[in-house]
Amino acid sequence: MIIRSLDQIEFESFNERGAQKVVRKKVIDERFGSMRFFLRYYRIEPGGMTPYDVHNYEHILIISKGKGAILTIEEGKPTTKQIKANDVIFIKANEPHQIINTGESILEFFCFRGNEILYSEEIENKIKIRA
């Protein structure tokens, strides 16, 4: 069992693939023996955004502070959905997404996600079953 205090984990710079004004805490990952699920905590300054991403794994976001928007694609068109503190968001595997702080204060959220390996093995097994 691992018990960590969120307050004692340092924020790290996150500026990959076009992210702006974002820092994150790597709360739980493979370093702590978790091979299936990862938990991170993000902070986005006003006007900041995460990368526009598509992954083969699912995400669950829990907005803890602030407000903003999620950019995605629906029926082939860019769509923005408003988000705020206490919202819980499920992002499907391969669903495009970008979190944008549209507010005047900090936007913070937990990001719980599966490990990519799980989805690679799952997809591989589905292909074997269908063959």
N, C-alpha and C positions, 0 to 999 in steps of 0.2 A: 504494500500500500504506500502511496505517495501522498503527502499533504504539503501543499505549498501556499504561501500567502501571496496573493496577487500584488499587494502593496510592496513586497520585497523583491519582486521581479522587475528588472530594469527594462525600459522601453529601448528598442533598437531602431535605427533608421530603416525605413522601407521605401526605397525609390526605384524598385524594379519595374521594367516595362511601362514606364510613363506615370507611375504613382507620383502624386504631389502632396506635400504637407502631411505625410502619413508616418506614424511610428507604430511599432507593435511589440507585444510581449509574447514570446514562445512559452506558453504555460506548460503544456504536456505534449511530448512527442517521443520519438524513438529513443532519445537520450535517457528517458525515464522508464523504458521498457514497454512503451505502448507501441504496438506494431500495427494496430488496426485503425486507431482514431487519434486525431490531433486537436488540440485546443489552443487557440491564439486569441489575443486581446488587442484590438486596434483602436487607435486614436487618430482622428482626422481633424485638422485645423479648418476653420471656415475657408471655403473656396478650394479645399483639397479634394483629392479623389484617389481611389485605388486604381490599379490597372483595369483596362477593359479586358476581361478574361473569359475563357471557356476551358473547363477542366472535365476530365472523365470521372470525377468523383463528386458526390453530393456535399452540400454545405447546409448547416443550420446557423443562422445569425440571430443573436439576441441583442437588440439595441438597448444599451444601458443608460446612455446620456445623449441629449441633443436631438437633432432632426436632420433629415437629408432626403436623398432620392436614390433609387436604384434604376440604372439604365439597363434595359434588356431588349430583346427582339421578340415581338409577338406577331404572328401571321406575316412574317417577312418585313415588318416595319419597326424602327426604333420606338421604344415605349419607355416612359419614365413613370415610376410608381413612388409615391411619397412614403417615407418611413419616419418613425419617431420613437422616443424612449418607450420601452416595454413591448415593442413589436417583436414578433418572432417570425423569421423568414426562412422558408425552405427553398433552396436553389437546387434544381435537379442536375444530375450529371449532364454535361454538354450543353447546359443552358447559359447563354452569354449573360454577363453581369458586370456592372461597375457601380461602386458605392461612391456617392458624391455628397459632400457636406454643403448643403444649400442654406444652412442656418448661419446665425451670427455668433454661435458659441461652438465649443468642441463637440464633435460627434464621436461616441465610443460604442464599441460592440464586441461581443464574444463571437468567435468564428469556430465552430465545431465541424470538423470534416473527417471523412474517411481517407485512408491511405490509398494512393493510386494503385498499389499492388493488388489490393482487394478487387478492384474493378477489372483489372487486367485478367486476373485469374477467373473471376466470375464470367466475364465475356468469353474467355477461352473455353470454359466448361459448357456454356450455353451452345457454343459452336459445335463442340464434340457431341452433345446430346442430340442436336438437330441433324448431324451427319449420318 
